[in-house]
Amino acid sequence: MSGFPAFLLRHDVTVEAYLGESAYGPRYGPPTVVRGLLERSIRTVRGQNGEETTSSGTFRTRLDAGIEAEARVTLPDDTTTTVIAVVPHDGGGLPTPDHLEVQLA
């Protein structure tokens, strides 16, 4: 398995895993800094539930980053958003840049 090329790890984002709802709103886990490549572009994507929604950007990182849908993400410019969907790209042993595609709200 080929990893995500190190030269593409240009941006640091802070990820807080979604833990569920509380009486006061969504709960998130402790912040973790993840390096990857942030692409800011608006496009239509399908969320985890299959419904179409608008994405404000895509963050690509290593497959083992552990990012899941509904996590809270703070971008380099301190903008806070949430994860719409996570799509793993794994070449199954082929020499491809295996990575996680994280679609941001």
C-alpha positions in Angstrom: 0.0 0.0 0.0 1.3 3.4 -1.0 0.9 6.2 1.5 -0.2 9.7 0.9 2.8 11.7 -0.4 4.5 13.8 2.4 4.9 16.8 0.1 1.1 17.1 -0.1 0.7 17.4 3.7 0.6 21.2 3.5 -2.2 22.2 5.9 -2.9 21.6 9.6 -6.6 21.2 10.7 -7.9 20.5 14.1 -10.4 17.6 14.3 -12.8 16.9 17.2 -14.6 13.6 16.9 -18.4 13.7 17.2 -19.5 12.0 20.4 -23.3 12.4 20.1 -26.0 14.8 21.2 -26.5 16.1 24.7 -29.2 18.3 26.3 -27.0 21.3 25.2 -26.3 20.2 21.6 -23.6 18.2 19.9 -20.7 16.8 22.0 -17.1 16.5 20.6 -14.0 14.8 21.7 -10.6 16.3 22.4 -8.9 18.2 19.6 -6.3 16.5 17.4 -4.2 18.2 14.8 -4.1 16.4 11.4 -1.9 17.3 8.4 -3.2 17.1 4.9 -4.1 19.0 1.7 -7.1 21.4 1.9 -8.9 22.3 -1.2 -11.5 25.1 -0.9 -14.1 24.7 -3.6 -17.9 24.6 -3.5 -19.5 21.5 -5.0 -22.4 19.1 -4.5 -21.7 15.9 -2.7 -23.7 13.1 -1.1 -23.6 12.8 2.7 -23.4 9.7 4.7 -27.2 9.4 4.5 -27.2 9.6 0.7 -28.8 13.0 0.4 -27.2 15.7 -1.8 -25.7 18.7 0.1 -23.2 21.4 -0.6 -19.5 21.0 0.4 -17.3 24.0 1.0 -14.1 22.1 0.6 -12.2 18.8 0.6 -9.4 17.7 3.0 -7.2 14.9 1.9 -5.0 13.1 4.4 -3.6 9.7 5.3 -5.9 6.7 5.5 -5.2 6.1 9.2 -6.2 9.7 10.3 -9.3 8.4 12.0 -11.7 11.2 10.8 -15.4 10.3 10.7 -18.6 11.9 9.6 -20.0 14.7 11.8 -16.6 15.5 13.3 -15.9 19.2 13.9 -13.0 20.6 11.9 -11.2 23.9 12.5 -9.4 25.1 9.3 -6.1 27.0 9.2 -8.0 30.3 8.9 -9.9 29.4 12.2 -13.1 28.7 10.3 -15.1 25.9 12.0 -17.0 23.4 9.9 -18.2 19.8 10.1 -17.5 16.6 8.1 -20.3 15.7 5.7 -18.7 12.4 4.5 -15.4 10.5 4.5 -14.4 8.5 1.4 -11.4 6.2 1.7 -9.3 5.8 -1.5 -7.3 2.6 -1.1 -5.5 1.1 -4.2 -5.5 -2.3 -2.6 -1.7 -2.7 -2.9 -1.4 -0.8 -6.2 1.1 2.1 -6.3 -1.5 4.8 -5.8 -1.6 7.6 -3.3 -3.9 6.0 -0.8 -5.8 8.6 1.2 -8.9 9.7 3.0 -11.1 12.3 1.2 -12.9 14.3 3.9 -15.8 16.4 2.5 -16.5 19.5 4.6 -19.8 21.4 5.1 
